[in-house]
Amino acid sequence: MSYSVAVAGASGYAGGELLRLLSQHPEFQVVTVTAFQNAGQPLALAQPHLRSYGGLTLQPTTADVLSGHDLVFLALPHGTSGELTAHFGDHSLIVDCGADHRLANAAEWAAFYGGDHFGAWSYGVPELPVAGGKQRSALVGATRIAGPGCNASTVSLALAPGIAAGVIEERDLVAVLAVGPSGAGKSLKVENLASEILGSANPYAVGGTHRHIPEIQQSLRAAGATAPTISFTPVIVPMARGILATSTARIVPGVSVSDIRAAWESAYADEPFVHVLPEGRMPRTGDVLGSNTALIGLVVDEAAGRVVTVTALDNLVKGTAGTAIQSANIAFGLDETSGLPIDGVAP
């Protein structure tokens, strides 16, 4: 069976990555691509690397243009997709790669984003441990899916197994991330110019202000936490794409090293896209480039009484477009891995 697909925001980084992956999907056929400023242009002008879509022209991003497809991916700035989705009928599967439908708590939305709160959709991180199993079960048959923030899903996947198993404490969580600037989107920003980031590591949104913090806390509450606290510091580094997240947590007194490793290994033992590395191994962002795979290295710092996880993923694939397609596969009852690369690109 073939499903008709529309991609809104097709001229951006996330939209381009969606199209790259969808070009290899055996069931999903892209028939419509839209943009705002670039509407009317051939897609090839905005995404010259996507040669297989040479016949497509970017149309205006309106509800009328996007309606009538089996599947619609929205790769739009926050505050934009929420206004559109109110005008869609119920017959399509809508996957929002933006922030508008991630947070259930309106007060958290107001504090970190502002503007209208559009309500939460099924959260599109299938592997996330939640009470009673995995988030995957909430995606089966879903018609509205909220894709995750790339930083948020990385940290949540890194820490949720320990919360769910009761081996780490939910207070005093710490995460420091090295991230590529593509996660900030394609629009021109001075701080993301090559002359600003080459040869430099630049922290941003320091001190509890990053918008992904409430999303991480929401995911950890779903895994069993009550009132988790996290110090979250992202750092832009000069790589086009990728996230390397070092996340640490205090160990619950009396928990053994073997119990800790067992918590993570059992959580992801059967997952096709999230892999816990053998003891003593740590991932690199280069290991996951272009793939829908997240790699987690795990070590216990016994002197500090903390678990240390190092998680690598491609922010445009597993952090955004890949997990969106993975979630759509699940919603339609398709093979979850369909159209998604497990292997990365090297060098």
N, C-alpha and C positions, 0 to 999 in steps of 0.2 A: 504493500500500500504506500502511496506517495502523499505526503502532506505539503500543502502550499504554505510558504513561509514569507513573512515580511520582516525586514530589519530596519528599524528607525534609528537614526543617528549613524548611518552607514559610512559617513565620511570620517568618523573619529577612530581612535585607537581600538576601543572596545568593539565598535561596529565592524571595523576591518578584521579584527580577530575572529569575531563570529562568522563572518563571511568566509574567511580562510578555512575554518574548520567545517562549516556547512558544505563547502564545495566537495568534501569527501564523504558526506553523509549519504548512505544508500536510500534513506526514506524521506529526507527533508529536501524540498526543492525551493530554492529562493526565487521568487517571482517579482518581488517588489522591494526596492530600497529607497529610503527617504533621508532627507537632510533639511536643515534650516537655511543657512547662508549659501550652501552649495547646491540648492535645489535647481534643477534645470541642466546641470552639468552631467556629462557622462561619468559613471562611477570610476572609470579608468583614470580620470584626471585626479580624483581624490585618493584613489587606492591603486596606483600603477602596478603594484606587485600582484594584484588579483586578476590575472590575465583571463581566467575562465569566465569572468563576468563581463566580457567586453561589450555585450549587447545591452546592458542595463543602464538606465538613466536615473539619476537621483530625482525623486519626486518630492513635493512638499510634505512636511510631517504634519498631517492632519488625521483626525479620526476617520474621515471618509476614505482617505487613501489607504489607511491601514486596516480598515474593517473588511470582513469577508474572507480572511485567510484562516487556515487551520491553526497556525502558530505565528505569534508576533513577538519578536524580541525588541525590547526598548533599551537602547544604549544612549540615554539622554541625561543631561545635568539634573541634579535634584531640584524638585519643584516643578519640573516640566512634565514628566511622565504621569504624575498624579492627576494633573489637569486633563490629560488625554484619556486616561483609563476610565473616567466616569462616563465617557461617551461610547464605549465599546459594548457590544452585545455579549451574551453569555456563551455563545457557541464557539468562541476561539479560546485557545490556550494563550495566555499572556505571560511572558517572562520579563520582568523588569530588572535590568542590570543596574539601575540606579538605586538611590537611597530611599525613594518615596514610600515604599511599602515594607521596610525592614523592621521598624520599631513599633512595638505594640503600645508603648506608653507615650501618650500625647505630651506629657510634661517633659519627658526626655527629648522628644522631638523639638519642642519649643526651646529647650535649653541649649541644644547643640546645633540645630538647623534653623529654626524659626519658620514662620509662615504656616500655611495650612498643613494639618496632619491628615493624611489620606487613609490611615488604617493599615494594619499589618496583614500581609499575605503569607502563605506557606513559605517557610524559610528554605532557600535552595542550597543547603549543604547536606547532601545525603548521608555522609559518613559521620556526622556529628552525633556523639553519644548523648542521648536524652533519657529521661526517666522511662523505663520500660523497653528501651531498645535504641533505635537510631532514627534520626530525622527523616530518613528515607521513607518510612511508612506514611508520613504526612504528605508526601508528594505523589503517592499513587492515586491516579484519577484527578489530581488537582487541576483547576482551570486558571488559577492565579498564583504565580510564584514570584517571590522576591529574591533576586540574586543577592549574594552577600557583598559586603565591602571586602576588598582583597586582604587588607591588613587584619581586619576583624576575623575573617574565617581562618587565616593562618594561625593567629594566636589561640582562637577557640579550639581548633583541631589539636593544637599543641598541649593544651591544658585540660580540656574536658575529660579525657580518660581518667586522669588522676582525681578529679572532682567526683566523677561517677562512681569510682571504686572506693572513694573515701580514704585515699592514701596521701592526699595533699590538703593543706588548709586553704580555705577560700579567701582569707585576708592576706594582705601583703604580697600579692602577686606582682611580678615585675616583668615587663616585656620591652626589649630594645630591638628595633628593626632597622636593617639596612634595606632601602627600597629604591627602585628605579623610578625616574621621573615620569614614565609613561602612565603610571597610576594616577597622575594628576590630570590626565586628559590631554587633548591635542591643542587646546586654545593657547594662545600666546601669553606666557607669563614670564616676567623678567627673571624671577628667581630660578626658572628652569632653563634659561638659555645656556648653551654649551659653555660660554665664557664664564658663567657663574658656577657651574657644577664640575667642570673638568678639573681634575687635580684637587678636588675639595670634597669634604663630607659635611653636609649642612642639616642640622637638626631643625625640626619645625613642629608647631603645635605642642610645645613642651608644657608640662605642668597641668595635665588633666584636661586639656582643651580640645583634643582631637575628637572628631565626630564619630570615630569608630568605637570609642570607649563604651558607650551605653549598649552598642550592639554586642560587644564581647561579653559584657555583664549579663545581657539577656540570654545569650547562648549558654553561659556557665550556670545561670539559674535553671535553664532547661535541663542541664546535666545533673542538677541536684544541689547546687549552691543556694544559700539563702540571701546573703547580702555581700557578694564578692567585691573586693576592692583591688584595683590594679593601677600601677604606675606604668604608663604607656608612652614610649618615646620613639617616634620614627625619625630616621636620618636618611636624607636623600644622598645617594652615592652615584658616581658616574658610570652607571650601567643602564642601558636603555630599558630593560625589563628585568624583573626578578624581585623576590623578597627573601631575605634571610633573617628570621626572627629568633632571637634568643630569649626564651621565656623561662622564668624560674618561680618556684613556689616552695614554701616551707613544708617539710615532711611532718605528717601527723605522728606524734610520739608513739614509739613501739612498732612502727611499720618497718619491715625489713627491705633490704635492697631488692631481693628477689620478688617480693610482693609488688614493688613499684614497677619493675620492668614487666612483670606479668600483666599489670593493669593496662599498659599501653599495647603490649603485643596481643593480648586477647581482644582489645577494642578494635584493632585494625587487621586482625589475622586474615580475614577473608575479603578485605577490601581491594578492588583492582587498582585504585588510584592513590591510596594512602599507605605508605610502607614505613615501618619502623626498622631502622638499620641495625645490624648486629652490634653487639657491645664493642665499644671502642671506635666506632665509625661515626663520622659527622658528614652531613651533606654540604654541597656547594650549590650555588644558584646555577652554575653552568651545567650541573647534572640534570636539571629539569627544564632547560630552555626549550620552549616550543611544545612541551608535553602537558598533559592533564594530570600529572603526577605530583604529589607532595611527599617529600622525604623527611623523616624525623629521626634525628639523633638524640639519644637519651643517656644521661649520666647522673649519678648521685654524687653530690658534693657533701661528703659525710662531715667534714670539718665545719661547714657552714650550716649543715642540717637542711639542705635544699636540694630539690630536683632541678636539673637543668635540661631543658629541651632546646634543640636547635632545628628549626624547620625551614626547608627551602621549597619554594614553588615559583612558578611563572605567574606573575600577577595578572597578565592578560589572558592566560589560559585557565589554569586551575583556580586562579583568583577571581576570574570574571566570566569570560566567554565559554570556556570548557565546562565549568560547573553549571552554567545556564543550560547548555545543550544536554549535559548529563541529567539534569533535573527534568528537562522536557522529555527525554527518553523514558524516564521512570513514569512520568505522568501519563504517557501514551501506552505504557506497557511494552515498550520496545526493549531490546538488549541495552542495558545501561551504558555499555562501553561503545555503542555504535557511533562511528564517525569520530572517535576521540583517540588521539595518540597517547600511548603509555611511554614510549621511548622519546628521549630528548634529542637535541641536535648538538653535535660536538665536532670540532672545537668551536 
